[in-house]
Structure formats: structure tokens, C-alpha cells
Amino acid sequence: MNFKIAFDQLLVILPSAEVDGTLKISSLSGIAALERAVEGDISFLGNSKYKSLVSKSNASIILLPKNYIGSPKENQVFLRIDDPSRGLASLCSFLEGELYPPPKAEIHSTAWVDSGAKLGAGVAIGAFCFIGKEVLIEAGSIIGTHCHIGDFAKIGRNANLHPGVKLLSRCELGNNVVVNAGAVIGSEGYGFDQAEGSHKKIPHLGKVVVEDEVEIGANTCIDRARFEETRIGAGSKIDNLVQVGHNVRIGKGCLIVAQVGIAGSVEFEDNVVVGGQAGFAGHLKIGKGAKIAGQAGITKNVEPGAFLKGNPALPFQLAQRISILQKRLPELFNRFDGFADKG
């Protein structure tokens, strides 16, 4: 990371910060963890368990909660704010614009844009992109290098497709959608019939609809529906390497962590949270606000608000108890072996 930000500029980004200490250097140039920070770095205390590291840190600026008790070193400043993590996020949002400025609103000379495509004001099309027939891309959207936008696809306002994204024919993205590098939206669903001793492909003629404010991680695949739509609800966030099967419907505000696999026709209600590597059998309904722990195997419908863990999944507290008891099995077997020897 290579940047420079003046102390006064930092205070503009964090206007409610309470300043404690003085700083001799004119600008700051890095962000680092408390224990690795050096002069010129900005650090923060986001978790109270690292509180002991603050007094040892060599960071020039440390973002701290307002109730932190302690004083800075010479040539060091404490900035006390309501939420240091959110403060750091605000700083990073500012720096993101400086380090990764948006491309110019233009069509690169190596891009192919069909004559029937419609592009809104301020749209940027990167190098080596393909924009198919009757595509609609609304104002302010960014299509990164090497992207493929299939025929009749629609992209809303201020969407951001990172390099190598594939949005296949007739699929739709809403406003402010972010799709990270290598994701494929609208791939063929995985469906076959057994006939005449072989697997016969079932055509999938539907589409994928991604609503507003959704973020999709790198190399995630979302399959198009068999004849209707696969839908991702507004505000949902999907991590890298997630597989979403055909006809799946994910509600609003869901969080799905990396390497989750969701079989066809599963329905998530709103605000479901899924840990990494969890798997879902097909045609299930996952109730509103349910939480699924990492690596859980879901084979039955899940009630709203449930918290499940394990494979097959069980209520979290029960699964925790079983896990504890399993660790005691060797001791139990040894006791039985002892009884057998005495017999």
C-alpha cells in the first residue's frame, strides 16, 4: 500500500474524533496492526482483547474507543471515536478512491459492443469486453476488462463488474450491484434425466435476477433457472467460491460465506446467515433469520430463527453438547476395556 494522507485530512474524514497527543510528521503513509505498525502508520483497537498492545505500538495514529484510558507516546496521537472499526472503514473508503480510481467513462478500443446495445451516461467498458445484442447498461456502471455480457442482459445503475465476469444471456443485475472477478451469472443448471442407460441433459431456459445492492464474490457461480428465474434478494452478500443452483431464491439481506453449496430450488427467506462450506440439499426452505454454522449439512427444512450446526445439522446447543461428549468417548472405551479385563 502506497499512499499519503495529511493529519488534517484524516480529521476531516473522522470529524467527531477526540485528539490526544501531538504529531511531528506531516503525513501518514500506511495502515497496520498494532503490533506491526511503525512510524507513519495508522492503527486501531477494534477488539478489546488486543488492548494491551496499544501501549507497545509504534503507530503514529491509533484509533481508539472513547472509553479507552491511557496516554500516547511522544510523537503519537490517539484519536478516540465511537467505533474504531467503522472509523477505519471510513478511512479505507476514502483511500480506495485514491488507490483504485474508477476508469474513465468510455468504451475501450478493443471492446466489442453490439450496435443494438444501449449504454447510459457515464458507463465505462474495459479492454477486451464483449457486449451482446440488445444489452442494456444503465448510467454510471463499470464493466471491467475481459467481461462478457450476453445478449439481452440488463445491468442497473452504478453496478461494478470486476475483470473476467460472465453475465450470460437474459440475466439481470440491479442498481449498485458488485460482482467480483471471475464470477459466472447465468450458467447452465445442473440437471439430467436417466434415459436409455445414459444421462440426458435437461435444458435450462430461465435466467438469473440479482436485485439492488447485492455483492457477489470472486469465482462464484449462479445457475439460471430451468424455465423461470434464480433470484438473489436485495442487499444480500455472497462470498467467493459459492455455488447457487438453478431455481434457488435467496431473500433480502442474507449473508453467505465462502464455499457454500446450494442445490436447486432451495428457498432462503430474508436475513439468513450461512457459514463457510455449508451444504444444502435441493427443494428446501430455510426460514427467516436462520443461522447455519460452517460445514453444516442441511437435509431438511429449517424453521425461522433456528441456529443449526453439524452434519446432519442439529440445533446448535445440542450439536455442541454432542461434540463435547464425543471427545470423552476414548475415556469411556478404556473404562469398558478395563471392565472386560476384570471379567
Buried (B, 14 or more C-beta within 10 A) or exposed (E): EEEEBEBEEBBEBBEEBEBBBEBEEEBBBBBBBBEEBEBBBBBBBBEEEBBEBBEEBBBBBBBBBEEBEEEBBEEBBBBBBEBBBEBBEBBEEBBEEEEEEEBEBEBBEEBEBEEEBEBBEBBBBBBBBBBBEBBBBBBBBBBBBBBBBBBBBBBBBBBBBBBBBBBBBBBBBBBBBBBBBBBBBBBEBBBEEEEEEEEEEBEBEBBBBBBBBBBBBBBBBBBBBBEBBBBBBBBBBBBBBBBBBBBBBBBBBBBBBBBBBBBBBBBBBBBBBBBBBBBBBBEBBBBBBBBBBBBBBBEEEBBBEBBBBBBEBBBBEEBBEEEEEEEEEEEEEEEEEEEEEEE
